[in-house]
Amino acid sequence: QVQLVESGGGLVQPGGSLRLSCAASGVIFSMYTMGWYRQAPGKQRELVAGFTTSGGTYHADSVKGRFTISRDNGKNTVYLQMNSLKPEDTAVYYCHANDVRRNLDYWGQGTQVTVSS
């Protein structure tokens, strides 16, 4: 059974940094794509960064150069390092996994990130 548990959100001032973690149980990275999405109030959920099954990475244009996705295979954990945070990065951030064999989606519970002075 797949379970995704996020942690690391919080309140940070503009220009600050946070690191989000997603502990993924029941996931084999070579069979699942993994990613971070975010949803701000009144907006659609958007893909921020992700891993392909072969380990390639993707970062949305809005976060390139500021956010970095990484993972620890031994801990089955995916991270999102967020630097130079801006107020427009304020959102609930969700960890996502897709079982590519069965095209099934799994979501974490979300973690709030608020960037404000």
CYANA upper distance limits for C-alpha pairs under 8 A (distance plus 0.5 A):
  1 GLN  CA     25 SER  CA      8.00
  1 GLN  CA     26 GLY  CA      5.86
  2 VAL  CA     24 ALA  CA      7.65
  2 VAL  CA     25 SER  CA      6.09
  2 VAL  CA     26 GLY  CA      4.95
  2 VAL  CA     27 VAL  CA      6.66
  2 VAL  CA    106 TYR  CA      7.73
  3 GLN  CA     23 ALA  CA      8.44
  3 GLN  CA     24 ALA  CA      6.33
  3 GLN  CA     25 SER  CA      5.70
  3 GLN  CA     26 GLY  CA      7.10
  3 GLN  CA    106 TYR  CA      8.22
  3 GLN  CA    108 GLY  CA      7.75
  4 LEU  CA     22 CYS  CA      6.70
  4 LEU  CA     23 ALA  CA      6.19
  4 LEU  CA     24 ALA  CA      5.20
  4 LEU  CA     25 SER  CA      7.06
  4 LEU  CA     95 CYS  CA      7.26
  4 LEU  CA     96 HIS  CA      8.14
  4 LEU  CA    106 TYR  CA      8.13
  4 LEU  CA    107 TRP  CA      7.00
  4 LEU  CA    108 GLY  CA      5.21
  4 LEU  CA    109 GLN  CA      8.20
  5 VAL  CA     21 SER  CA      8.44
  5 VAL  CA     22 CYS  CA      5.85
  5 VAL  CA     23 ALA  CA      5.68
  5 VAL  CA     24 ALA  CA      7.18
  5 VAL  CA     95 CYS  CA      8.23
  5 VAL  CA    108 GLY  CA      6.05
  5 VAL  CA    109 GLN  CA      7.37
  6 GLU  CA     20 LEU  CA      7.45
  6 GLU  CA     21 SER  CA      5.96
  6 GLU  CA     22 CYS  CA      4.90
  6 GLU  CA     23 ALA  CA      7.02
  6 GLU  CA     94 TYR  CA      7.90
  6 GLU  CA     95 CYS  CA      7.17
  6 GLU  CA    108 GLY  CA      6.87
  6 GLU  CA    109 GLN  CA      7.54
  6 GLU  CA    110 GLY  CA      6.90
  6 GLU  CA    111 THR  CA      6.86
  7 SER  CA     20 LEU  CA      6.25
  7 SER  CA     21 SER  CA      5.75
  7 SER  CA     22 CYS  CA      7.11
  7 SER  CA    111 THR  CA      6.94
  8 GLY  CA     18 LEU  CA      7.48
  8 GLY  CA     19 ARG  CA      6.36
  8 GLY  CA     20 LEU  CA      5.00
  8 GLY  CA     21 SER  CA      6.65
  8 GLY  CA    111 THR  CA      7.85
  9 GLY  CA     18 LEU  CA      7.56
  9 GLY  CA     19 ARG  CA      8.03
  9 GLY  CA     20 LEU  CA      6.75
  9 GLY  CA    111 THR  CA      5.86
  9 GLY  CA    112 GLN  CA      5.83
  9 GLY  CA    113 VAL  CA      5.48
  9 GLY  CA    114 THR  CA      8.49
 10 GLY  CA     18 LEU  CA      8.44
 10 GLY  CA    111 THR  CA      8.43
 10 GLY  CA    112 GLN  CA      6.62
 10 GLY  CA    113 VAL  CA      5.53
 10 GLY  CA    114 THR  CA      6.63
 11 LEU  CA    113 VAL  CA      6.64
 11 LEU  CA    114 THR  CA      5.23
 11 LEU  CA    115 VAL  CA      6.43
 11 LEU  CA    116 SER  CA      7.67
 12 VAL  CA     16 GLY  CA      6.48
 12 VAL  CA     17 SER  CA      7.70
 12 VAL  CA     18 LEU  CA      8.18
 12 VAL  CA     85 LEU  CA      8.50
 12 VAL  CA    113 VAL  CA      8.34
 12 VAL  CA    114 THR  CA      6.80
 12 VAL  CA    115 VAL  CA      5.52
 12 VAL  CA    116 SER  CA      6.82
 12 VAL  CA    117 SER  CA      8.17
 13 GLN  CA     85 LEU  CA      8.15
 13 GLN  CA    115 VAL  CA      5.90
 13 GLN  CA    116 SER  CA      5.52
 13 GLN  CA    117 SER  CA      5.48
 14 PRO  CA     84 SER  CA      7.46
 14 PRO  CA     85 LEU  CA      5.88
 14 PRO  CA     86 LYS  CA      5.60
 14 PRO  CA     87 PRO  CA      6.85
 14 PRO  CA    115 VAL  CA      6.24
 14 PRO  CA    116 SER  CA      6.51
 14 PRO  CA    117 SER  CA      6.99
 15 GLY  CA     83 ASN  CA      7.51
 15 GLY  CA     84 SER  CA      4.62
 15 GLY  CA     85 LEU  CA      5.36
 15 GLY  CA     86 LYS  CA      6.90
 16 GLY  CA     83 ASN  CA      6.65
 16 GLY  CA     84 SER  CA      5.98
 16 GLY  CA     85 LEU  CA      5.98
 17 SER  CA     81 GLN  CA      8.03
 17 SER  CA     82 MET  CA      5.89
 17 SER  CA     83 ASN  CA      4.89
 17 SER  CA     84 SER  CA      6.74
 17 SER  CA     85 LEU  CA      6.71
 18 LEU  CA     81 GLN  CA      6.72
 18 LEU  CA     82 MET  CA      5.75
 18 LEU  CA     83 ASN  CA      7.25
 19 ARG  CA     79 TYR  CA      7.25
 19 ARG  CA     80 LEU  CA      6.06
 19 ARG  CA     81 GLN  CA      4.92
 19 ARG  CA     82 MET  CA      6.40
 20 LEU  CA     79 TYR  CA      5.97
 20 LEU  CA     80 LEU  CA      5.50
 20 LEU  CA     81 GLN  CA      6.95
 20 LEU  CA     82 MET  CA      8.41
 21 SER  CA     77 THR  CA      7.22
 21 SER  CA     78 VAL  CA      6.35
 21 SER  CA     79 TYR  CA      5.03
 21 SER  CA     80 LEU  CA      7.06
 22 CYS  CA     77 THR  CA      5.90
 22 CYS  CA     78 VAL  CA      5.58
 22 CYS  CA     79 TYR  CA      6.71
 22 CYS  CA     95 CYS  CA      6.75
 23 ALA  CA     75 LYS  CA      8.16
 23 ALA  CA     76 ASN  CA      6.75
 23 ALA  CA     77 THR  CA      5.01
 23 ALA  CA     78 VAL  CA      7.19
 24 ALA  CA     76 ASN  CA      6.14
 24 ALA  CA     77 THR  CA      6.25
 24 ALA  CA     78 VAL  CA      8.11
 25 SER  CA     76 ASN  CA      7.52
 27 VAL  CA     31 MET  CA      8.22
 27 VAL  CA     32 TYR  CA      7.30
 27 VAL  CA     76 ASN  CA      8.14
 28 ILE  CA     32 TYR  CA      6.75
 29 PHE  CA     33 THR  CA      7.37
 29 PHE  CA     34 MET  CA      8.06
 29 PHE  CA     53 THR  CA      6.66
 29 PHE  CA     73 ASN  CA      8.30
 29 PHE  CA     76 ASN  CA      8.42
 30 SER  CA     53 THR  CA      5.16
 30 SER  CA     54 SER  CA      6.78
 30 SER  CA     55 GLY  CA      8.31
 31 MET  CA     53 THR  CA      6.35
 31 MET  CA     99 ASP  CA      6.74
 31 MET  CA    100 VAL  CA      6.69
 31 MET  CA    101 ARG  CA      7.64
 32 TYR  CA     52 THR  CA      8.06
 32 TYR  CA     53 THR  CA      6.20
 32 TYR  CA     97 ALA  CA      6.63
 32 TYR  CA     98 ASN  CA      5.66
 32 TYR  CA     99 ASP  CA      5.16
 32 TYR  CA    100 VAL  CA      6.19
 33 THR  CA     50 GLY  CA      7.80
 33 THR  CA     51 PHE  CA      6.14
 33 THR  CA     52 THR  CA      5.41
 33 THR  CA     53 THR  CA      5.72
 33 THR  CA     97 ALA  CA      6.12
 33 THR  CA     98 ASN  CA      5.71
 33 THR  CA     99 ASP  CA      7.42
 33 THR  CA    100 VAL  CA      7.58
 34 MET  CA     50 GLY  CA      6.07
 34 MET  CA     51 PHE  CA      5.65
 34 MET  CA     52 THR  CA      7.39
 34 MET  CA     53 THR  CA      8.50
 34 MET  CA     78 VAL  CA      8.29
 34 MET  CA     95 CYS  CA      8.01
 34 MET  CA     96 HIS  CA      6.19
 34 MET  CA     97 ALA  CA      5.08
 34 MET  CA     98 ASN  CA      7.13
 35 GLY  CA     47 LEU  CA      7.84
 35 GLY  CA     48 VAL  CA      8.02
 35 GLY  CA     49 ALA  CA      6.11
 35 GLY  CA     50 GLY  CA      4.31
 35 GLY  CA     51 PHE  CA      6.52
 35 GLY  CA     95 CYS  CA      6.42
 35 GLY  CA     96 HIS  CA      5.63
 35 GLY  CA     97 ALA  CA      6.99
 36 TRP  CA     47 LEU  CA      6.71
 36 TRP  CA     48 VAL  CA      6.06
 36 TRP  CA     49 ALA  CA      5.88
 36 TRP  CA     50 GLY  CA      6.64
 36 TRP  CA     80 LEU  CA      8.02
 36 TRP  CA     93 TYR  CA      7.22
 36 TRP  CA     94 TYR  CA      6.14
 36 TRP  CA     95 CYS  CA      5.27
 36 TRP  CA     96 HIS  CA      6.51
 37 TYR  CA     45 ARG  CA      6.96
 37 TYR  CA     46 GLU  CA      5.83
 37 TYR  CA     47 LEU  CA      4.84
 37 TYR  CA     48 VAL  CA      5.65
 37 TYR  CA     49 ALA  CA      7.65
 37 TYR  CA     93 TYR  CA      6.18
 37 TYR  CA     94 TYR  CA      5.60
 37 TYR  CA     95 CYS  CA      6.94
 37 TYR  CA     96 HIS  CA      7.62
 38 ARG  CA     45 ARG  CA      5.97
 38 ARG  CA     46 GLU  CA      5.99
 38 ARG  CA     47 LEU  CA      7.13
 38 ARG  CA     48 VAL  CA      7.19
 38 ARG  CA     91 ALA  CA      6.35
 38 ARG  CA     92 VAL  CA      5.95
 38 ARG  CA     93 TYR  CA      4.75
 38 ARG  CA     94 TYR  CA      6.38
 39 GLN  CA     43 LYS  CA      6.76
 39 GLN  CA     44 GLN  CA      6.48
 39 GLN  CA     45 ARG  CA      4.82
 39 GLN  CA     46 GLU  CA      6.90
 39 GLN  CA     91 ALA  CA      5.73
 39 GLN  CA     92 VAL  CA      5.85
 39 GLN  CA     93 TYR  CA      7.09
 40 ALA  CA     44 GLN  CA      7.80
 40 ALA  CA     45 ARG  CA      7.89
 40 ALA  CA     90 THR  CA      7.02
 40 ALA  CA     91 ALA  CA      4.75
 40 ALA  CA     92 VAL  CA      6.89
 41 PRO  CA     91 ALA  CA      7.65
 47 LEU  CA     60 ALA  CA      7.48
 48 VAL  CA     59 HIS  CA      6.42
 48 VAL  CA     60 ALA  CA      5.72
 48 VAL  CA     63 VAL  CA      7.65
 49 ALA  CA     57 THR  CA      7.74
 49 ALA  CA     58 TYR  CA      5.72
 49 ALA  CA     59 HIS  CA      4.79
 49 ALA  CA     60 ALA  CA      6.61
 49 ALA  CA     68 THR  CA      8.15
 49 ALA  CA     69 ILE  CA      6.78
 50 GLY  CA     57 THR  CA      6.06
 50 GLY  CA     58 TYR  CA      5.60
 50 GLY  CA     59 HIS  CA      7.21
 50 GLY  CA     69 ILE  CA      7.30
 51 PHE  CA     55 GLY  CA      6.16
 51 PHE  CA     56 GLY  CA      6.01
 51 PHE  CA     57 THR  CA      5.09
 51 PHE  CA     58 TYR  CA      6.98
 51 PHE  CA     69 ILE  CA      8.36
 52 THR  CA     56 GLY  CA      5.64
 52 THR  CA     57 THR  CA      6.84
 57 THR  CA     69 ILE  CA      7.90
 59 HIS  CA     63 VAL  CA      7.08
 59 HIS  CA     64 LYS  CA      6.30
 59 HIS  CA     67 PHE  CA      8.15
 59 HIS  CA     68 THR  CA      8.06
 59 HIS  CA     69 ILE  CA      8.38
 60 ALA  CA     64 LYS  CA      6.67
 63 VAL  CA     67 PHE  CA      5.97
 64 LYS  CA     68 THR  CA      8.36
 66 ARG  CA     82 MET  CA      6.59
 66 ARG  CA     83 ASN  CA      5.56
 66 ARG  CA     84 SER  CA      6.51
 66 ARG  CA     85 LEU  CA      8.13
 67 PHE  CA     80 LEU  CA      7.18
 67 PHE  CA     81 GLN  CA      5.95
 67 PHE  CA     82 MET  CA      4.93
 67 PHE  CA     83 ASN  CA      6.50
 68 THR  CA     80 LEU  CA      6.17
 68 THR  CA     81 GLN  CA      5.61
 68 THR  CA     82 MET  CA      7.16
 69 ILE  CA     78 VAL  CA      7.74
 69 ILE  CA     79 TYR  CA      6.14
 69 ILE  CA     80 LEU  CA      5.09
 69 ILE  CA     81 GLN  CA      6.88
 70 SER  CA     78 VAL  CA      6.34
 70 SER  CA     79 TYR  CA      5.69
 70 SER  CA     80 LEU  CA      7.01
 70 SER  CA     81 GLN  CA      8.44
 71 ARG  CA     76 ASN  CA      7.86
 71 ARG  CA     77 THR  CA      6.12
 71 ARG  CA     78 VAL  CA      4.70
 71 ARG  CA     79 TYR  CA      6.22
 72 ASP  CA     76 ASN  CA      6.34
 72 ASP  CA     77 THR  CA      5.86
 72 ASP  CA     78 VAL  CA      6.97
 73 ASN  CA     77 THR  CA      7.20
 85 LEU  CA     89 ASP  CA      6.98
 85 LEU  CA    115 VAL  CA      7.22
 86 LYS  CA     90 THR  CA      8.06
 86 LYS  CA    115 VAL  CA      6.60
 87 PRO  CA    114 THR  CA      7.85
 87 PRO  CA    115 VAL  CA      5.19
 87 PRO  CA    116 SER  CA      6.36
 88 GLU  CA    115 VAL  CA      8.07
 89 ASP  CA    113 VAL  CA      8.09
 89 ASP  CA    114 THR  CA      7.98
 89 ASP  CA    115 VAL  CA      7.22
 90 THR  CA    112 GLN  CA      8.30
 90 THR  CA    113 VAL  CA      5.90
 90 THR  CA    114 THR  CA      5.08
 90 THR  CA    115 VAL  CA      5.94
 91 ALA  CA    112 GLN  CA      6.58
 91 ALA  CA    113 VAL  CA      6.03
 91 ALA  CA    114 THR  CA      7.11
 92 VAL  CA    110 GLY  CA      6.37
 92 VAL  CA    111 THR  CA      5.88
 92 VAL  CA    112 GLN  CA      4.85
 92 VAL  CA    113 VAL  CA      6.49
 93 TYR  CA    110 GLY  CA      5.81
 93 TYR  CA    111 THR  CA      5.75
 93 TYR  CA    112 GLN  CA      6.69
 93 TYR  CA    113 VAL  CA      7.47
 94 TYR  CA    107 TRP  CA      7.18
 94 TYR  CA    108 GLY  CA      6.23
 94 TYR  CA    109 GLN  CA      7.24
 94 TYR  CA    110 GLY  CA      4.92
 94 TYR  CA    111 THR  CA      7.08
 95 CYS  CA    107 TRP  CA      6.31
 95 CYS  CA    108 GLY  CA      5.67
 95 CYS  CA    109 GLN  CA      8.46
 95 CYS  CA    110 GLY  CA      7.47
 96 HIS  CA    105 ASP  CA      7.64
 96 HIS  CA    106 TYR  CA      6.19
 96 HIS  CA    107 TRP  CA      5.22
 96 HIS  CA    108 GLY  CA      7.02
 97 ALA  CA    105 ASP  CA      6.33
 97 ALA  CA    106 TYR  CA      5.63
 97 ALA  CA    107 TRP  CA      7.11
 98 ASN  CA    103 ASN  CA      6.74
 98 ASN  CA    104 LEU  CA      6.00
 98 ASN  CA    105 ASP  CA      5.06
 98 ASN  CA    106 TYR  CA      6.79
 99 ASP  CA    103 ASN  CA      5.74
 99 ASP  CA    104 LEU  CA      5.61
 99 ASP  CA    105 ASP  CA      7.06
100 VAL  CA    104 LEU  CA      7.60
